[in-house]
Amino acid sequence: MYYPDEVIEEVRMKNDIVDVISGYVKLQKKGANYFGLCPFHNEKSPSFSVSPGKQMYYCFGCGAGGNVITFLMEYENYTFQEALSSLADRAGVNLPKMEYGREAREQAELRARLLEVNKLAANYFYYQMKQPQGKPAYDYFHLKRGLVDETIVHFGLGYSNKTSDDLYRYLKGKGYEDSFLKDTGLVTLEERGGRDKFWNRVMFPIMDVNNRVIGFGGRVMGDGEPKYLNSPETKLFDKSRNLYGLNYARLSREGYLLICEGYLDVISLHQAGFTNAVASLGTAFTSQHANVLKRYTDQVILTYDSDGAGVKAALRAIPILKEVGMSIKVLNMKPYKDPDEFIKNMGAEAFRQRIKEAKNSFLFEVDVLRRGYEMEDPEQKTRFYQETAKKLLQFGEALERENYLQAVAREQMIPADELRGLVNRMGMSMGLKAGESLSHSGRVVPQEAEEEASPGGGPGVSRKPRRPDKEDGIRRSQRLLLTWLIETPALFEKIEGVITADDFVEDLYHQVAQMVFDGHREGNLNPAAILSRFINDEDQYKEVAALFNASLKESLNNEEQKKAFSETVMKVRKNSLDVASRNAKDITQLQEIIRQQAALKQLHISLD
């Protein structure tokens, strides 16, 4: 689809990237930029940078980058039109009637067909459950799991027949071709025909926050393996960014969300009146899940199974949720295993009381830690106290640490003064300074991370981790130079008469450099707008985003930065002349290039 450039730019400019991304990712200002945990991959140290000056984001860990429009496309799995429309609504911009380009139209049509076939499959699975062959599935939901018809309809539950190509034949009969069906995640194509992804399973349609079916989960009837099976990832379905039940839970007015392990836990809780329950989709809880939840609440209660696996899952989820600024509690379901079993035996009111009694996540961690020690043994008891003191060192703020220390001392019956002394001695022995704390892995973390260095007004040098650079040296030099010119426009004066856009010899680099130099000359250098011009080519888009976010190894002083800048300019110019010499058309042209190469050796680039 096509919108005029000026319309796209108006929408982009009226949606500040820091404001928009702050709604999804917890950001902290460091120097000129903001940093947070990347929502596109799992990480413990923030490497996701948002630049208000460039109006761009970039992750030095995984290489994800772009502007405010592509952030919504990536995070929400939106098409360009959906992202632009959402941002236009946010900024109060009226979009004109859109025009469609061939590629955009094909992508929009593919997504529409995928949603259409998923809805058709969901209706088909529900219909099969209502037929005689689906009675075992209906009985499973109704008799064994205690679900009423209203709940079954509400969640669109169904059944996939025992015949392994049942759905495939149905969809073929509806006119869907194999080339499309292979992308749906519903069937597998084999030489002798199609085979259903799901058969002889009770079915759970998975919906996005807009109540559109984007995938399925299926539980096998009987003893087959795997017990639970999810749709593979498709153009619609990304299990690391979606949560089961969130389409309903986000509308709850409770102020907190309940995080469960399975589909049936969510369904049972909703049926019992706890409509704020969600679950991850057959995968471990991730930072992407945490960031999604952060959009709707600051408080969560973990209602994982009470067995060993559930405890481990809670211990894994707690630090991930803490990293995005969540307040976390853990619900005790003993003597029962899961929410479904608890409610069947104790009822909704008893479960609500357990919610009120849910334990602070740090105190829960200390409780679990204690279970690993024999407290009657003086040596093990001492080790428990030491490990508890070490955990308390995770709090860099003295008042917060003291509050938790008193709570731990009270619950574990440890003399507070002795625990405080142990914490202080351990902190000194580990070399912790004021304002420092320990991460969950025991690594020393400053309360305020080092700011992005940009001493003396020179080019900024990122101290953040970056993705491994597989490019050769000259391409890297061109990236660095473009990044510096964008971040510090005054550097254009330093390279005047030495470097032009033509010195960026690779085709894509040259296109971008030409836009950068033209933008500077016209007084409207705008990297986010330049990036928008490549939005229809994913590979080029990512590479251009990287061009604007190159980074050096840490430099310690201005002299090193000046030397690095001078060497980078010289490398780019020398490479340009080398390429020109190889392509010289006649002896006169070659002689002129040789003269320029000789003059380059005498050239001195200064930042002073």
VEXSE-189465 format. One record per residue (C-alpha): z negated, x negated, y negated. Coordinates in pm, 1 decimal. Example, Ala and Ser with C-alpha at 12.3 -4.5 7.8 and 13.67 -1.06 7.14 Angstrom:
BEGIN
SITE        z        x        y
SITE   -780.0  -1230.0    450.0
SITE   -714.0  -1367.0    106.0
//
This chain:
BEGIN
SITE        z        x        y
SITE      0.0      0.0      0.0
SITE     57.6   -113.1   -352.5
SITE   -136.7    -87.1   -676.3
SITE    -27.2   -257.2   -998.9
SITE   -195.4   -595.5  -1050.7
SITE   -358.9   -475.8  -1371.9
SITE   -528.1   -186.8  -1185.9
SITE   -661.3   -415.7   -912.7
SITE   -785.8   -657.9  -1175.8
SITE   -956.7   -380.9  -1374.7
SITE  -1147.3   -267.4  -1064.8
SITE  -1239.6   -623.8   -972.2
SITE  -1357.7   -715.3  -1323.9
SITE  -1573.8   -403.2  -1351.7
SITE  -1758.5   -488.9  -1030.0
SITE  -1960.6   -805.2  -1080.2
SITE  -1962.0   -989.0   -749.6
SITE  -2330.0  -1085.3   -771.4
SITE  -2432.7   -722.9   -830.0
SITE  -2221.5   -595.0   -541.5
SITE  -2315.0   -861.2   -286.0
SITE  -2684.8   -835.1   -381.7
SITE  -2670.8   -487.2   -231.6
SITE  -2593.4   -644.3    106.0
SITE  -2737.3   -996.1    100.6
SITE  -3063.9  -1127.2    -43.9
SITE  -2952.4  -1384.3   -301.5
SITE  -3149.0  -1653.2   -484.1
SITE  -3024.1  -1831.6   -794.9
SITE  -2988.4  -2208.2   -757.5
SITE  -2819.3  -2384.9  -1044.3
SITE  -2509.3  -2200.9  -1159.9
SITE  -2463.4  -2010.4   -833.2
SITE  -2652.5  -1780.1   -598.9
SITE  -2724.5  -1854.8   -233.5
SITE  -2822.7  -1647.0     67.7
SITE  -2782.4  -1619.3    442.7
SITE  -2419.8  -1561.4    537.3
SITE  -2358.8  -1202.1    654.8
SITE  -2058.6  -1316.4    859.4
SITE  -2231.7  -1554.9   1099.9
SITE  -2583.1  -1628.6   1222.9
SITE  -2765.2  -1900.2   1030.3
SITE  -3118.8  -1997.4    934.7
SITE  -3046.4  -2205.5    623.8
SITE  -2857.8  -2034.7    338.6
SITE  -2504.2  -2169.9    305.5
SITE  -2346.3  -1856.0    158.6
SITE  -2263.9  -1916.7   -209.1
SITE  -2177.8  -1655.3   -472.2
SITE  -2035.1  -1784.6   -798.7
SITE  -2064.6  -1555.1  -1103.7
SITE  -1832.7  -1789.4  -1293.8
SITE  -1552.8  -1778.0  -1037.4
SITE  -1641.4  -1422.0   -923.8
SITE  -1602.6  -1551.4   -569.3
SITE  -1812.8  -1603.2   -258.6
SITE  -1783.5  -1884.0     -5.7
SITE  -1976.8  -1987.5    304.2
SITE  -1997.5  -2362.3    356.9
SITE  -2104.1  -2292.4    714.4
SITE  -1826.2  -2070.3    853.1
SITE  -1564.4  -2087.7    577.8
SITE  -1564.7  -1716.0    490.3
SITE  -1463.7  -1671.8    129.1
SITE  -1304.0  -1436.7   -118.7
SITE  -1366.1  -1203.7   -409.6
SITE  -1552.9   -875.2   -440.0
SITE  -1268.6   -673.9   -284.3
SITE  -1237.7   -887.1     27.3
SITE  -1615.4   -895.0     66.9
SITE  -1614.3   -518.2    115.0
SITE  -1312.9   -543.7    344.4
SITE  -1490.9   -799.0    564.5
SITE  -1841.9   -654.8    554.5
SITE  -1760.9   -284.3    582.3
SITE  -1447.5   -336.0    793.1
SITE  -1255.4   -153.5    517.6
SITE   -883.5   -162.2    455.2
SITE   -775.5   -291.5    114.9
SITE   -730.3     64.0     -6.5
SITE  -1074.8    170.7    117.3
SITE  -1241.9   -128.5    -47.1
SITE  -1058.3    -80.6   -375.3
SITE  -1133.0    291.7   -374.6
SITE  -1503.9    229.4   -309.8
SITE  -1526.1    -23.4   -593.5
SITE  -1326.5    201.1   -824.7
SITE  -1571.8    485.5   -761.2
SITE  -1861.5    247.9   -824.7
SITE  -1716.5    139.0  -1158.4
SITE  -1580.6    477.0  -1265.5
SITE  -1215.0    367.0  -1256.7
SITE   -951.1    631.1  -1182.4
SITE   -695.3    489.7   -944.1
SITE   -330.9    590.1   -992.0
SITE   -128.6    735.2   -708.5
SITE    -75.0    450.9   -466.3
SITE    248.7    311.6   -336.4
SITE    278.0    166.7     12.4
SITE    422.4   -164.9    118.0
SITE    548.6   -192.4    475.2
SITE    269.3   -417.1    608.2
SITE     -9.7   -223.0    437.5
SITE    134.3    104.8    560.1
SITE    145.4    -26.4    916.5
SITE   -218.5   -139.6    902.8
SITE   -333.5    191.3    753.6
SITE   -139.4    383.1   1017.7
SITE   -286.9    167.6   1297.7
SITE   -644.3    233.0   1183.0
SITE   -571.6    604.3   1145.2
SITE   -427.8    620.6   1497.8
SITE   -723.1    427.6   1641.8
SITE   -964.5    672.0   1481.0
SITE   -751.5    959.2   1605.8
SITE   -741.8    837.3   1966.6
SITE  -1116.4    760.2   1967.2
SITE  -1193.0   1112.5   1848.8
SITE   -957.3   1250.1   2112.8
SITE  -1128.2   1039.9   2383.0
SITE  -1474.4   1154.3   2269.7
SITE  -1369.1   1518.2   2293.8
SITE  -1213.7   1451.5   2632.8
SITE  -1532.8   1290.7   2767.8
SITE  -1739.4   1586.1   2642.5
SITE  -1494.7   1831.2   2803.1
SITE  -1513.5   1648.3   3138.8
SITE  -1892.9   1671.8   3137.7
SITE  -1865.4   2049.4   3105.3
SITE  -1637.2   2072.1   3409.7
SITE  -1763.3   2098.9   3771.4
SITE  -1700.3   1727.8   3834.2
SITE  -1915.3   1645.9   3530.1
SITE  -2224.4   1835.6   3644.5
SITE  -2404.5   1518.3   3768.8
SITE  -2363.2   1369.5   3421.8
SITE  -2486.1   1686.0   3250.1
SITE  -2783.7   1700.4   3487.5
SITE  -2859.3   1336.5   3411.5
SITE  -2881.0   1410.0   3039.2
SITE  -3040.4   1752.8   3069.6
SITE  -3277.0   1725.9   3365.7
SITE  -3353.7   1356.6   3403.6
SITE  -3353.3   1255.7   3036.3
SITE  -3476.8   1587.2   2896.5
SITE  -3202.2   1632.0   2637.4
SITE  -3129.5   1980.9   2510.5
SITE  -2774.7   2105.4   2452.4
SITE  -2810.8   2074.0   2075.4
SITE  -2888.0   1702.3   2109.2
SITE  -2602.9   1647.3   2354.4
SITE  -2358.7   1803.8   2109.9
SITE  -2513.6   1625.0   1809.7
SITE  -2448.1   1283.0   1964.1
SITE  -2120.9   1386.6   2131.9
SITE  -2234.7   1278.0   2478.6
SITE  -1989.6   1303.5   2763.8
SITE  -1866.9   1180.7   3101.5
SITE  -1578.4    964.4   3224.8
SITE  -1444.8   1081.9   3559.9
SITE  -1454.1    884.0   3884.2
SITE  -1075.5    850.6   3876.5
SITE  -1010.2    508.5   3727.6
SITE   -695.7    604.5   3533.8
SITE   -801.7    952.6   3426.5
SITE   -816.6    894.0   3051.3
SITE   -508.6    669.1   3054.7
SITE   -293.6    944.5   3206.5
SITE   -436.2   1197.2   2959.9
SITE   -354.5    979.2   2658.3
SITE     -7.3    898.5   2790.9
SITE     47.7   1271.5   2821.3
SITE    -41.6   1301.3   2452.5
SITE    240.9   1063.4   2367.4
SITE     53.0    736.5   2313.1
SITE    252.8    431.8   2419.5
SITE    114.9    135.7   2617.0
SITE    172.2   -107.9   2329.0
SITE    -73.8     95.8   2121.4
SITE   -321.2    185.8   2395.7
SITE   -385.3   -182.3   2475.4
SITE   -539.0   -218.3   2125.9
SITE   -775.4     79.2   2160.0
SITE  -1028.4    -80.9   2395.0
SITE  -1009.7    234.0   2607.9
SITE   -771.0    109.6   2877.3
SITE   -658.4   -209.2   3046.7
SITE   -289.4   -249.5   3125.3
SITE   -194.7   -385.3   3466.6
SITE    135.9   -433.5   3646.4
SITE     99.6   -106.1   3832.4
SITE     -8.0     88.2   3522.5
SITE   -309.9    151.6   3306.4
SITE   -673.3    145.7   3413.7
SITE   -957.5    309.5   3221.2
SITE  -1218.3     85.2   3063.3
SITE  -1480.4    351.4   3142.7
SITE  -1497.4    554.9   3462.8
SITE  -1782.5    730.0   3644.0
SITE  -2012.2    677.6   3346.0
SITE  -2209.7    895.5   3108.7
SITE  -2057.4    828.5   2769.0
SITE  -2206.3    758.1   2426.4
SITE  -1961.8    771.6   2133.5
SITE  -2047.0    506.8   1872.8
SITE  -1998.1    617.2   1513.8
SITE  -1980.5    429.7   1186.5
SITE  -2186.9    536.2    885.1
SITE  -1910.4    781.6    793.0
SITE  -1945.4    962.2   1130.8
SITE  -1611.6    832.1   1260.7
SITE  -1594.1    735.0   1630.0
SITE  -1522.2    359.8   1640.4
SITE  -1615.1    277.7   2002.1
SITE  -1804.1    382.9   2312.2
SITE  -2092.0    286.9   2534.2
SITE  -2109.4    396.3   2895.0
SITE  -2391.8    400.0   3152.3
SITE  -2279.9    386.2   3513.2
SITE  -2362.5    678.2   3740.8
SITE  -2525.0    532.7   4050.1
SITE  -2582.0    165.7   4129.4
SITE  -2265.1      4.7   3991.8
SITE  -2250.5   -295.9   3761.5
SITE  -2270.9   -349.1   3476.3
SITE  -2528.6    -80.3   3414.4
SITE  -2420.7    -44.2   3049.6
SITE  -2071.4   -119.2   2921.1
SITE  -1951.6   -121.5   2560.9
SITE  -1605.2   -106.6   2408.9
SITE  -1451.7   -447.7   2340.6
SITE  -1409.5   -544.5   1977.1
SITE  -1111.2   -378.1   1811.3
SITE   -973.8   -331.4   1460.5
SITE  -1245.4    -66.7   1420.5
SITE  -1533.9   -186.0   1633.6
SITE  -1754.7   -487.5   1558.7
SITE  -2084.7   -455.5   1746.0
SITE  -2253.7   -724.6   1536.0
SITE  -2214.9   -512.7   1220.6
SITE  -2284.0   -162.4   1351.4
SITE  -2598.9      6.4   1479.7
SITE  -2618.0    309.5   1702.0
SITE  -2757.1    613.9   1522.0
SITE  -2729.8    463.9   1173.5
SITE  -2490.6    738.4   1066.0
SITE  -2784.4    981.4   1097.7
SITE  -3077.3    746.6   1032.7
SITE  -2947.6    638.3    692.1
SITE  -3002.2    994.1    569.9
SITE  -3368.5    998.5    673.0
SITE  -3628.4   1024.2    399.4
SITE  -3900.7    838.5    588.8
SITE  -3857.8    515.9    388.5
SITE  -3844.9    297.3    699.6
SITE  -3627.7    262.5   1009.7
SITE  -3727.8    240.1   1375.4
SITE  -3536.8    -25.9   1569.9
SITE  -3497.4     47.4   1940.2
SITE  -3332.9   -128.8   2231.6
SITE  -3109.9    141.4   2379.0
SITE  -2899.7    448.2   2311.9
SITE  -3128.7    685.9   2495.7
SITE  -3434.1    562.3   2307.3
SITE  -3255.8    648.9   1981.6
SITE  -3145.1    989.4   2110.6
SITE  -3490.7   1079.6   2245.4
SITE  -3655.7    981.4   1917.9
SITE  -3408.3   1185.0   1713.6
SITE  -3464.8   1485.7   1939.0
SITE  -3841.7   1446.5   1886.6
SITE  -3794.2   1449.5   1508.6
SITE  -3777.5   1074.6   1440.7
SITE  -3429.9   1077.8   1289.1
SITE  -3473.2    728.2   1143.1
SITE  -3421.0    546.0   1475.6
SITE  -3135.0    300.4   1540.2
SITE  -3040.1     44.7   1807.0
SITE  -2813.2   -257.3   1831.8
SITE  -2503.0   -206.9   2043.2
SITE  -2572.7   -389.0   2365.8
SITE  -2615.0   -722.3   2191.9
SITE  -2902.2   -931.7   2057.6
SITE  -3020.5   -845.6   1708.1
SITE  -2830.9  -1053.8   1450.4
SITE  -2849.1  -1143.3   1082.6
SITE  -2549.7   -912.8   1029.2
SITE  -2755.9   -624.1   1168.7
SITE  -3044.6   -718.6    940.0
SITE  -2816.5   -722.8    636.2
SITE  -2678.6   -380.5    726.3
SITE  -3031.0   -238.6    754.2
SITE  -3130.0   -400.6    425.2
SITE  -2885.9   -170.1    249.1
SITE  -3095.3    130.9    349.2
SITE  -3457.0     14.8    364.3
SITE  -3700.4   -272.5    312.9
SITE  -3926.0   -165.8    600.9
SITE  -3864.8   -156.7    972.8
SITE  -4079.7    -90.3   1279.1
SITE  -3974.5   -255.1   1604.4
SITE  -4002.8    -13.1   1896.4
SITE  -3872.5   -243.2   2166.8
SITE  -3975.3   -209.1   2530.9
SITE  -4331.1   -318.6   2605.2
SITE  -4223.9   -543.9   2893.8
SITE  -4164.9   -918.9   2872.1
SITE  -3798.8   -881.8   2775.5
SITE  -3890.6   -640.0   2496.8
SITE  -4156.2   -876.4   2360.7
SITE  -3905.6  -1163.0   2359.8
SITE  -3650.5   -945.0   2181.5
SITE  -3909.2   -858.4   1914.5
SITE  -4000.3  -1224.6   1866.8
SITE  -3630.9  -1307.5   1817.2
SITE  -3574.2  -1023.5   1571.3
SITE  -3878.4  -1086.1   1349.3
SITE  -3760.4  -1410.9   1182.8
SITE  -3409.7  -1267.7   1137.6
SITE  -3551.1   -965.1    956.7
SITE  -3788.4  -1179.4    751.5
SITE  -3498.9  -1391.5    629.0
SITE  -3345.6  -1091.4    451.9
SITE  -3676.8   -987.7    297.8
SITE  -3783.5   -708.8    533.6
SITE  -4138.3   -587.9    585.9
SITE  -4178.9   -569.1    964.8
SITE  -4426.8   -399.1   1195.2
SITE  -4433.7   -376.8   1574.0
SITE  -4523.7    -57.6   1758.0
SITE  -4744.7    -67.2   2067.6
SITE  -4616.3    167.9   2339.4
SITE  -4848.0     70.5   2622.5
SITE  -4910.0    193.7   2884.6
SITE  -4548.7    314.8   2869.3
SITE  -4234.6    102.6   2868.3
SITE  -4014.8    254.6   2596.7
SITE  -4008.6    531.6   2331.8
SITE  -3833.8    776.4   2564.9
SITE  -4101.5    737.3   2832.9
SITE  -4383.0    744.3   2577.0
SITE  -4270.7   1069.3   2415.3
SITE  -4216.3   1241.2   2749.2
SITE  -4573.1   1161.8   2849.8
SITE  -4766.5   1160.3   2521.0
SITE  -4559.8   1371.6   2283.3
SITE  -4426.6   1327.2   1931.2
SITE  -4762.0   1343.8   1751.3
SITE  -4905.1   1061.7   1960.6
SITE  -4596.1    855.0   1881.6
SITE  -4636.8    925.8   1511.1
SITE  -4995.1    803.7   1536.5
SITE  -4871.5    483.3   1699.9
SITE  -4636.2    437.6   1405.0
SITE  -4934.6    456.3   1170.5
SITE  -5112.0    195.4   1383.9
SITE  -4811.4    -38.2   1413.3
SITE  -4913.0   -402.0   1383.3
SITE  -4803.3   -644.6   1114.0
SITE  -4532.4   -866.8   1268.7
SITE  -4715.9  -1195.3   1201.9
SITE  -5034.5  -1065.9   1363.5
SITE  -4821.7   -947.8   1654.9
SITE  -4679.7  -1298.8   1691.2
SITE  -5031.2  -1443.6   1697.1
SITE  -5132.5  -1187.6   1962.6
SITE  -4838.1  -1290.8   2179.6
SITE  -4922.1  -1656.7   2121.1
SITE  -5277.7  -1596.8   2244.9
SITE  -5153.2  -1451.8   2572.8
SITE  -5020.0  -1793.2   2664.7
SITE  -5365.0  -1957.4   2661.2
SITE  -5669.6  -1924.5   2883.0
SITE  -5935.2  -1865.5   2619.2
SITE  -6219.9  -1948.5   2859.5
SITE  -6088.6  -2305.6   2877.5
SITE  -6213.3  -2505.6   2571.7
SITE  -5901.7  -2726.8   2568.6
SITE  -5661.1  -2431.4   2574.9
SITE  -5868.0  -2241.2   2321.1
SITE  -5845.8  -2541.1   2085.0
SITE  -5470.0  -2560.1   2134.4
SITE  -5440.2  -2189.3   2049.5
SITE  -5632.0  -2247.1   1725.2
SITE  -5404.8  -2540.2   1640.9
SITE  -5086.7  -2343.8   1704.8
SITE  -5223.9  -2054.9   1499.2
SITE  -5298.5  -2290.4   1211.3
SITE  -4946.2  -2427.6   1236.9
SITE  -4803.4  -2075.1   1217.4
SITE  -5008.6  -2007.9    903.4
SITE  -4836.3  -2303.5    741.0
SITE  -4517.5  -2096.3    737.4
SITE  -4651.9  -1932.9    421.1
SITE  -4574.7  -2147.9    117.9
SITE  -4759.6  -1919.6   -124.5
SITE  -5132.8  -2003.5   -118.1
SITE  -5253.7  -1646.0   -178.9
SITE  -5030.6  -1501.4     94.2
SITE  -5143.5  -1770.3    337.8
SITE  -5509.1  -1698.6    259.1
SITE  -5463.0  -1325.0    312.5
SITE  -5304.6  -1383.2    652.2
SITE  -5565.4  -1645.4    740.1
SITE  -5846.6  -1397.0    683.1
SITE  -5666.6  -1128.0    884.2
SITE  -5604.4  -1365.9   1176.1
SITE  -5963.7  -1493.2   1166.1
SITE  -6093.1  -1135.8   1174.2
SITE  -5866.6  -1019.9   1459.7
SITE  -5898.3  -1331.5   1673.6
SITE  -6269.4  -1382.4   1595.8
SITE  -6218.5  -1732.3   1454.9
SITE  -6455.9  -1849.5   1177.2
SITE  -6244.2  -1828.3    863.5
SITE  -6380.5  -2151.0    709.5
SITE  -6304.8  -2348.3   1024.3
SITE  -5952.3  -2204.9   1049.6
SITE  -5892.3  -2279.7    680.2
SITE  -6007.2  -2638.3    725.9
SITE  -5779.9  -2677.5   1028.5
SITE  -5482.2  -2538.4    833.2
SITE  -5545.2  -2777.7    544.9
SITE  -5586.2  -3082.0    768.9
SITE  -5277.3  -2994.1    968.2
SITE  -5075.8  -2946.0    649.4
SITE  -5182.3  -3288.7    523.8
SITE  -5106.2  -3455.8    856.4
SITE  -4757.1  -3302.7    855.6
SITE  -4692.3  -3428.4    505.0
SITE  -4655.7  -3085.3    346.7
SITE  -4668.5  -3081.4    -30.6
SITE  -4763.1  -2799.0   -263.8
SITE  -4506.7  -2522.8   -248.7
SITE  -4373.2  -2629.6     90.4
SITE  -4397.5  -2433.2    413.2
SITE  -4278.1  -2447.4    771.1
SITE  -3988.1  -2246.2    906.2
SITE  -4025.7  -2062.0   1237.5
SITE  -3878.5  -2370.9   1403.2
SITE  -4143.5  -2595.7   1246.3
SITE  -3906.9  -2753.6    990.2
SITE  -4041.4  -2830.1    641.5
SITE  -3885.5  -2592.4    388.9
SITE  -3938.5  -2627.6      9.9
SITE  -4033.4  -2305.2   -159.4
SITE  -3750.9  -2366.6   -404.3
SITE  -3451.4  -2529.9   -236.5
SITE  -3270.7  -2806.5   -421.1
SITE  -3033.5  -2673.3   -680.6
SITE  -2667.1  -2741.8   -669.4
SITE  -2625.4  -3073.8   -847.8
SITE  -2406.8  -3098.0  -1154.0
SITE  -2558.6  -3376.6  -1364.0
SITE  -2420.1  -3481.6  -1695.9
SITE  -2181.3  -3187.5  -1719.3
SITE  -1962.0  -3340.8  -1448.2
SITE  -1816.8  -3166.1  -1146.7
SITE  -2075.7  -2987.2   -935.1
SITE  -2156.2  -3147.5   -600.2
SITE  -2279.3  -2903.2   -341.4
SITE  -2588.6  -2998.2   -143.2
SITE  -2528.4  -2709.2     95.3
SITE  -2395.1  -2745.4    450.8
SITE  -2024.3  -2700.0    479.4
SITE  -1792.4  -2634.6    767.4
SITE  -1647.5  -2941.2    940.6
SITE  -1344.8  -3060.7    744.3
SITE  -1046.4  -3101.5    976.7
SITE   -795.1  -3162.6    700.5
SITE   -658.0  -3503.9    630.2
SITE   -778.4  -3699.5    328.6
SITE   -504.1  -3609.1     82.7
SITE   -532.5  -3234.9    140.4
SITE   -905.1  -3266.5     90.9
SITE   -849.5  -3457.8   -233.0
SITE   -624.6  -3180.4   -363.7
SITE   -888.6  -2921.7   -273.9
SITE  -1157.2  -3118.7   -453.2
SITE   -947.2  -3160.3   -763.5
SITE   -866.3  -2789.0   -786.0
SITE  -1233.1  -2697.9   -738.6
SITE  -1340.3  -2939.6  -1011.5
SITE  -1077.7  -2816.4  -1257.5
SITE  -1190.4  -2456.9  -1208.2
SITE  -1560.9  -2534.8  -1235.1
SITE  -1522.0  -2770.2  -1534.1
SITE  -1212.6  -2679.6  -1743.7
SITE  -1283.6  -2971.3  -1979.6
SITE  -1150.9  -3197.7  -1702.8
SITE   -796.9  -3082.0  -1778.1
SITE   -812.2  -3308.7  -2084.4
SITE   -906.5  -3605.8  -1865.7
SITE   -598.6  -3569.7  -1643.7
SITE   -347.1  -3473.6  -1913.0
SITE    -36.1  -3684.9  -1876.0
SITE   -145.6  -3797.0  -1528.6
SITE   -158.7  -3487.8  -1304.5
SITE     46.0  -3168.5  -1317.5
SITE     85.0  -2878.6  -1077.7
SITE    383.2  -3059.3   -924.2
SITE    150.0  -3327.8   -787.3
SITE     11.8  -3074.4   -540.2
SITE    291.4  -3118.2   -289.8
SITE    211.0  -2872.3     -6.8
SITE    376.1  -2537.1    -72.9
SITE     59.3  -2322.5    -82.3
SITE   -135.8  -2583.5   -278.7
SITE    149.2  -2606.7   -528.8
SITE    160.5  -2229.0   -575.7
SITE   -211.8  -2216.3   -643.4
SITE   -209.8  -2525.4   -867.5
SITE     70.2  -2375.6  -1075.4
SITE   -137.2  -2061.6  -1131.5
SITE   -444.2  -2271.8  -1217.8
SITE   -259.1  -2489.9  -1469.0
SITE    -77.8  -2189.2  -1620.5
SITE   -404.9  -1998.7  -1647.5
SITE   -573.0  -2289.6  -1825.5
SITE   -282.0  -2331.2  -2066.3
SITE   -284.8  -1958.8  -2146.6
SITE   -664.6  -1949.8  -2182.0
SITE   -728.0  -1704.1  -1897.8
SITE   -798.2  -1914.8  -1589.3
SITE   -932.2  -1665.1  -1336.0
SITE   -976.0  -1786.9   -975.6
SITE  -1076.8  -1444.6   -838.7
SITE   -756.0  -1292.0   -981.1
SITE   -546.9  -1575.2   -834.6
SITE   -707.5  -1510.9   -498.0
SITE   -609.8  -1142.8   -511.9
SITE   -241.7  -1242.4   -507.1
SITE   -280.5  -1371.7   -151.4
SITE   -480.5  -1077.2    -18.2
SITE   -206.3   -955.1    217.0
SITE   -190.7  -1283.3    410.1
SITE   -523.5  -1348.8    582.5
SITE   -453.7  -1714.1    668.5
SITE   -334.1  -1801.1    319.4
SITE   -619.9  -1605.4    165.7
SITE   -882.0  -1805.3    353.9
SITE   -715.9  -2132.9    266.5
SITE   -696.5  -2046.8   -103.8
SITE  -1065.5  -1948.3   -100.4
SITE  -1141.1  -2290.2     49.2
SITE   -928.8  -2456.9   -222.3
SITE  -1162.7  -2317.9   -483.8
SITE  -1481.7  -2415.7   -300.8
SITE  -1438.6  -2775.1   -185.6
SITE  -1751.6  -2989.4   -164.6
SITE  -1841.9  -3356.5   -162.3
SITE  -2112.5  -3536.1     23.1
SITE  -2429.0  -3557.7   -183.8
SITE  -2392.4  -3798.0   -477.2
SITE  -2702.4  -3952.3   -626.6
SITE  -2600.9  -4029.8   -982.3
SITE  -2337.8  -3979.2  -1249.2
SITE  -2163.6  -4307.6  -1176.4
SITE  -2089.0  -4204.6   -820.6
SITE  -1949.5  -3872.7   -940.1
SITE  -1731.1  -4042.5  -1200.4
SITE  -1598.4  -4284.2   -940.5
SITE  -1532.1  -4000.0   -694.6
SITE  -1341.4  -3799.5   -956.2
SITE  -1130.7  -4098.3  -1061.0
SITE  -1046.3  -4186.1   -700.0
SITE   -953.0  -3825.1   -624.2
SITE   -711.5  -3805.6   -919.0
SITE   -552.7  -4134.9   -818.7
SITE   -512.0  -4024.0   -455.5
SITE   -342.6  -3698.7   -554.3
SITE   -104.6  -3873.5   -796.3
SITE    -26.2  -4159.6   -556.9
SITE     51.7  -3916.2   -274.7
SITE    280.3  -3719.2   -505.7
SITE    474.0  -4035.7   -596.2
SITE    491.5  -4144.1   -231.5
SITE    641.8  -3808.1   -134.6
SITE    883.5  -3828.3   -427.2
SITE    996.4  -4177.7   -325.0
SITE   1076.4  -4058.2     26.8
SITE   1286.0  -3777.2   -118.8
SITE   1459.8  -3975.6   -394.2
SITE   1825.9  -3878.3   -425.1
SITE   1958.8  -4194.5   -587.3
SITE   1865.0  -4548.4   -687.8
SITE   1792.9  -4451.9  -1049.3
SITE   1542.2  -4191.1   -945.2
SITE   1381.0  -4431.0   -699.0
SITE   1347.8  -4702.9   -965.3
SITE   1172.0  -4460.9  -1198.9
SITE    928.4  -4364.5   -921.5
SITE    857.0  -4731.6   -850.0
SITE    787.1  -4785.1  -1220.7
SITE    540.1  -4496.7  -1221.9
SITE    372.8  -4630.7   -906.2
SITE    324.4  -4967.2  -1074.8
SITE    185.3  -4802.2  -1388.8
SITE    -57.7  -4599.7  -1176.5
SITE   -227.0  -4920.6  -1060.0
SITE   -318.7  -4998.1  -1420.7
SITE   -440.2  -4646.2  -1497.4
SITE   -807.9  -4575.3  -1556.8
SITE   -946.4  -4222.1  -1544.5
SITE  -1277.0  -4179.2  -1726.4
SITE  -1517.3  -3888.2  -1745.7
SITE  -1687.3  -4039.0  -2051.9
//
